[in-house]
Amino acid sequence: MIKKYLNLFPTILTFIVTDKCTAACTNCCYGCNPSRNQFISYENIIKYIDEVIFNYPSISLIVLTGGECFLLGEKTRK
């Protein structure tokens, strides 16, 4: 029997940009809440996007998730 392999290529890149959130939901899969303060820097986000797009040109969507990513504002930029 000949096996046929399905070639799958990633289409979505997701960043958990922060674990800080204005809420503290008990069912949060990331454990985000107002007292947490970790985040990924703007420079690292750009670096990772460039690296992933180079290696996986099939990426067509970038998702920012985690806590409340809009709380970061200018915090991640130098």
C-alpha positions as CSV (number, residue, x, y, z in Angstrom):
1,M,0.0,0.0,0.0
2,I,1.3,3.4,-0.9
3,K,1.0,6.0,1.8
4,K,0.1,9.5,0.8
5,Y,1.4,12.3,3.0
6,L,-0.4,15.6,3.4
7,N,1.8,18.6,3.3
8,L,0.6,21.2,5.8
9,F,2.1,24.6,6.1
10,P,1.4,27.0,8.9
11,T,-0.7,30.0,8.1
12,I,-1.1,31.7,11.5
13,L,1.6,33.1,13.8
14,T,0.4,33.9,17.4
15,F,2.2,35.9,20.0
16,I,1.3,35.9,23.7
17,V,2.5,39.4,24.1
18,T,1.8,40.0,27.8
19,D,0.3,38.3,30.8
20,K,-1.0,41.5,32.3
21,C,-4.8,42.0,32.0
22,T,-7.4,44.2,33.5
23,A,-9.4,41.2,34.5
24,A,-8.6,38.0,36.5
25,C,-10.8,35.4,35.0
26,T,-10.7,32.1,36.7
27,N,-10.9,30.3,33.3
28,C,-8.0,32.2,31.6
29,C,-5.9,29.7,29.8
30,Y,-2.8,32.0,30.1
31,G,-3.3,32.8,33.8
32,C,-3.3,36.6,33.1
33,N,-4.3,39.1,35.7
34,P,-3.6,42.7,36.8
35,S,-0.6,41.8,39.0
36,R,1.4,40.1,36.3
37,N,3.8,42.3,34.2
38,Q,5.7,40.2,31.7
39,F,5.7,41.1,28.1
40,I,7.6,40.5,24.9
41,S,9.4,43.6,23.5
42,Y,8.5,45.3,20.2
43,E,12.0,44.5,18.9
44,N,11.6,40.8,19.6
45,I,8.1,40.7,18.0
46,I,9.6,42.2,14.8
47,K,12.6,39.9,15.0
48,Y,10.4,36.8,15.4
49,I,8.0,37.9,12.6
50,D,10.9,38.3,10.2
51,E,12.4,35.0,11.1
52,V,9.1,33.0,10.9
53,I,8.1,34.6,7.6
54,F,11.5,33.8,6.1
55,N,11.2,30.2,7.2
56,Y,7.4,29.8,6.6
57,P,6.2,32.1,3.8
58,S,2.8,30.5,4.1
59,I,2.0,32.7,7.1
60,S,-0.9,35.0,6.3
61,L,-2.2,36.1,9.7
62,I,-0.5,37.4,12.8
63,V,-2.4,37.2,16.1
64,L,-1.6,39.2,19.3
65,T,-3.0,37.5,22.4
66,G,-2.4,36.8,26.0
67,G,-3.5,39.4,28.6
68,E,-4.7,42.7,27.3
69,C,-2.2,43.5,24.6
70,F,-3.4,47.1,24.2
71,L,-2.2,47.9,27.8
72,L,1.3,47.8,26.4
73,G,1.0,51.0,24.4
74,E,4.5,52.5,23.9
75,K,5.9,50.4,26.8
76,T,7.5,47.8,24.4
77,R,9.4,50.4,22.3
78,K,12.7,51.9,23.2
